[in-house]
Amino acid sequence: MAENDAMPTLPKKCGPYISSVTSRGMNLVIRGVVLFFIGVFLALVLNLLQIQRNVTLFPPDVITSIFSSAWWVPPCCGTASAVIGLLYPCMDRHLGEPHKFKREWSSVMRCVAVFVGINHASAKVDFANNIQLSLTLAALSIGLWWTFDRSRSGFGLGVGIAFLATLVSQLLVYNGVYQYTSPDFLYVRSWLPCIFFAGGITMGNIGRQLAMVSLK
């Protein structure tokens, strides 16, 4: 018994996730950088899709990137993605309700695929009017939340993100930074909040997965 008591207690090993980093500050930095680059990549791909279908129009003097997008769009989306991805697990801890629904990378990848599909539908699928398109995208976005999240905090943050992002977009369009073709909702398209809601849920799931600790 004395020998067993003298043996040092070894720390538990963590799984192959970023949360295995010992320093909490370094953990946040690494997760933030990863989320930033994910947001930049998705912004380039999705913005290219919108521009090709003439959904968004940028002035010629600000078109500088290889994807024919304003230079400030990817960094802004990357920063927003980092904030959202870090905010979701932080909110889970604050509310004392850890998110345990479908916590695996395969589910996160499917969520990203559905989000890209929703964006693809907004640009490619032709509807009789904007109301039908908006209702369809709203149903798809809520379905994405129900399939991959189902948390009250996730839904609330998604709604808040959609509201703030739509407001910022309206201010940018009002000041002539860019514009939407056929705007039908205060300078923007009525389905835009649905896209922002789905994007918030998607980046939140990525952030939660990066923050997950797998003890062995």
C-alpha positions as CSV (number, residue, x, y, z in Angstrom):
1,M,0.0,0.0,0.0
2,A,2.9,2.4,0.8
3,E,4.4,1.8,-2.6
4,N,1.1,2.5,-4.4
5,D,0.6,5.7,-2.4
6,A,4.1,6.9,-3.3
7,M,3.5,6.4,-7.0
8,P,2.8,9.8,-8.8
9,T,-0.6,10.2,-10.4
10,L,-0.3,10.5,-14.1
11,P,-2.5,13.0,-15.9
12,K,-5.1,11.6,-18.2
13,K,-4.4,11.8,-21.9
14,C,-6.5,13.9,-24.1
15,G,-7.8,12.8,-27.5
16,P,-6.6,14.2,-30.9
17,Y,-8.3,17.6,-30.5
18,I,-7.1,21.1,-30.1
19,S,-8.4,21.1,-26.5
20,S,-5.5,18.8,-25.6
21,V,-3.3,22.0,-25.6
22,T,-2.4,22.7,-21.9
23,S,-2.5,26.5,-22.0
24,R,-6.0,27.9,-22.2
25,G,-4.8,31.1,-23.9
26,M,-2.9,29.1,-26.6
27,N,-6.0,26.9,-27.0
28,L,-8.2,29.9,-27.8
29,V,-5.6,31.3,-30.2
30,I,-5.2,28.1,-32.2
31,R,-9.0,27.5,-32.4
32,G,-9.5,31.1,-33.5
33,V,-6.9,30.8,-36.2
34,V,-8.4,27.6,-37.5
35,L,-11.9,29.1,-37.5
36,F,-10.7,32.2,-39.2
37,F,-9.2,30.3,-42.2
38,I,-12.3,28.1,-42.4
39,G,-14.4,31.2,-42.6
40,V,-12.2,32.8,-45.3
41,F,-12.3,29.6,-47.4
42,L,-16.1,29.4,-47.2
43,A,-16.5,33.1,-47.9
44,L,-14.4,32.8,-51.1
45,V,-16.3,29.8,-52.3
46,L,-19.8,31.0,-51.5
47,N,-19.2,34.6,-52.6
48,L,-18.0,33.3,-55.9
49,L,-21.2,31.4,-56.3
50,Q,-23.3,34.5,-55.5
51,I,-21.4,36.7,-57.9
52,Q,-21.6,34.1,-60.8
53,R,-25.4,34.2,-60.5
54,N,-25.4,38.0,-60.2
55,V,-27.0,37.9,-56.8
56,T,-24.4,40.4,-55.4
57,L,-22.6,43.1,-57.3
58,F,-19.4,44.9,-56.3
59,P,-18.0,48.1,-57.9
60,P,-15.2,47.4,-60.4
61,D,-12.6,49.3,-58.5
62,V,-12.8,47.0,-55.4
63,I,-12.7,43.7,-57.3
64,T,-9.2,42.6,-56.6
65,S,-9.1,38.9,-55.6
66,I,-8.9,35.9,-57.9
67,F,-12.4,35.0,-57.0
68,S,-13.7,38.4,-58.2
69,S,-14.6,39.5,-54.7
70,A,-13.9,42.6,-52.7
71,W,-10.7,42.2,-50.7
72,W,-12.4,42.9,-47.4
73,V,-15.0,40.2,-47.6
74,P,-12.9,37.1,-46.7
75,P,-11.1,38.7,-43.7
76,C,-14.4,40.0,-42.3
77,C,-16.1,36.6,-42.8
78,G,-13.1,34.9,-41.2
79,T,-13.1,37.2,-38.2
80,A,-16.9,36.7,-37.8
81,S,-16.4,32.9,-38.0
82,A,-13.7,32.9,-35.4
83,V,-15.9,35.0,-33.0
84,I,-19.0,32.8,-33.6
85,G,-17.0,29.5,-33.3
86,L,-15.5,30.6,-30.0
87,L,-18.7,32.1,-28.7
88,Y,-20.8,28.9,-29.0
89,P,-18.8,26.6,-26.7
90,C,-18.3,29.6,-24.3
91,M,-22.0,30.1,-24.1
92,D,-22.5,26.4,-23.5
93,R,-20.2,26.5,-20.5
94,H,-21.8,29.7,-19.2
95,L,-25.3,28.2,-19.3
96,G,-24.1,24.9,-17.8
97,E,-25.6,23.0,-20.7
98,P,-22.8,21.2,-22.6
99,H,-23.8,20.4,-26.2
100,K,-23.7,16.6,-26.6
101,F,-25.9,16.1,-29.7
102,K,-24.1,14.5,-32.6
103,R,-20.6,15.4,-31.4
104,E,-18.4,13.9,-34.1
105,W,-16.6,15.3,-37.1
106,S,-18.7,13.4,-39.6
107,S,-21.7,15.3,-38.4
108,V,-19.9,18.6,-38.6
109,M,-18.9,17.9,-42.2
110,R,-22.5,17.0,-43.1
111,C,-23.6,20.3,-41.5
112,V,-21.1,22.2,-43.7
113,A,-22.3,20.4,-46.8
114,V,-25.9,21.3,-46.0
115,F,-25.0,24.9,-45.4
116,V,-23.2,25.0,-48.8
117,G,-26.3,23.4,-50.3
118,I,-28.5,26.1,-48.8
119,N,-26.3,28.8,-50.3
120,H,-26.3,26.9,-53.6
121,A,-30.1,26.8,-53.6
122,S,-30.3,30.6,-52.9
123,A,-28.3,31.3,-56.1
124,K,-29.2,28.4,-58.4
125,V,-32.8,27.4,-57.8
126,D,-35.4,29.5,-59.6
127,F,-38.6,30.2,-57.7
128,A,-41.8,31.9,-58.7
129,N,-41.1,34.8,-56.3
130,N,-38.9,35.8,-53.4
131,I,-41.5,34.8,-50.8
132,Q,-41.3,31.2,-51.9
133,L,-37.5,31.3,-51.9
134,S,-37.4,32.9,-48.5
135,L,-39.8,30.4,-46.9
136,T,-38.0,27.5,-48.5
137,L,-34.6,28.7,-47.2
138,A,-36.1,29.4,-43.8
139,A,-37.4,25.8,-43.6
140,L,-34.0,24.4,-44.7
141,S,-32.1,26.6,-42.2
142,I,-34.4,25.5,-39.3
143,G,-34.0,21.9,-40.5
144,L,-30.2,22.3,-40.3
145,W,-30.5,23.5,-36.7
146,W,-32.8,20.6,-35.8
147,T,-30.6,18.0,-37.5
148,F,-27.2,19.1,-36.2
149,D,-27.8,21.2,-33.1
150,R,-31.2,21.2,-31.3
151,S,-29.9,23.4,-28.5
152,R,-31.8,26.5,-27.2
153,S,-28.5,28.4,-27.0
154,G,-27.6,27.5,-30.6
155,F,-31.0,28.7,-31.9
156,G,-30.9,31.9,-29.9
157,L,-27.3,32.7,-31.0
158,G,-28.3,31.9,-34.6
159,V,-31.2,34.3,-34.5
160,G,-29.0,37.0,-33.0
161,I,-26.3,36.5,-35.5
162,A,-28.8,36.6,-38.4
163,F,-30.2,39.9,-37.1
164,L,-26.9,41.6,-36.6
165,A,-25.4,40.3,-39.9
166,T,-28.4,41.4,-41.8
167,L,-28.3,44.9,-40.2
168,V,-24.6,45.2,-41.1
169,S,-25.4,44.2,-44.7
170,Q,-28.1,46.7,-45.0
171,L,-25.8,49.5,-43.8
172,L,-23.1,48.4,-46.3
173,V,-25.5,48.4,-49.1
174,Y,-27.0,51.8,-48.1
175,N,-23.5,53.3,-48.1
176,G,-22.8,51.9,-51.6
177,V,-20.2,49.4,-50.6
178,Y,-21.9,46.7,-52.7
179,Q,-25.5,45.9,-53.8
180,Y,-28.0,43.1,-54.3
181,T,-29.8,42.5,-57.5
182,S,-33.6,42.7,-57.1
183,P,-33.6,43.7,-53.4
184,D,-36.9,43.2,-51.7
185,F,-36.2,43.7,-48.0
186,L,-34.6,47.1,-47.0
187,Y,-31.8,47.1,-49.7
188,V,-31.1,43.3,-49.4
189,R,-32.7,40.0,-50.3
190,S,-35.4,38.7,-47.9
191,W,-33.7,35.3,-47.7
192,L,-30.4,36.7,-46.4
193,P,-31.2,36.2,-42.7
194,C,-31.8,32.5,-43.4
195,I,-28.3,32.2,-44.8
196,F,-26.7,34.0,-41.8
197,F,-28.7,31.8,-39.4
198,A,-27.5,28.6,-41.1
199,G,-23.9,30.0,-41.2
200,G,-24.0,30.7,-37.5
201,I,-25.2,27.2,-36.7
202,T,-22.5,25.7,-38.9
203,M,-19.6,27.7,-37.5
204,G,-20.9,27.1,-34.0
205,N,-20.8,23.4,-34.5
206,I,-17.3,23.6,-35.9
207,G,-16.2,25.7,-32.9
208,R,-17.9,23.2,-30.5
209,Q,-16.1,20.3,-32.1
210,L,-12.7,22.0,-31.9
211,A,-13.3,22.8,-28.2
212,M,-14.3,19.2,-27.4
213,V,-12.0,17.2,-25.0
214,S,-11.8,13.4,-25.6
215,L,-10.5,11.8,-22.4
216,K,-9.1,8.3,-22.6
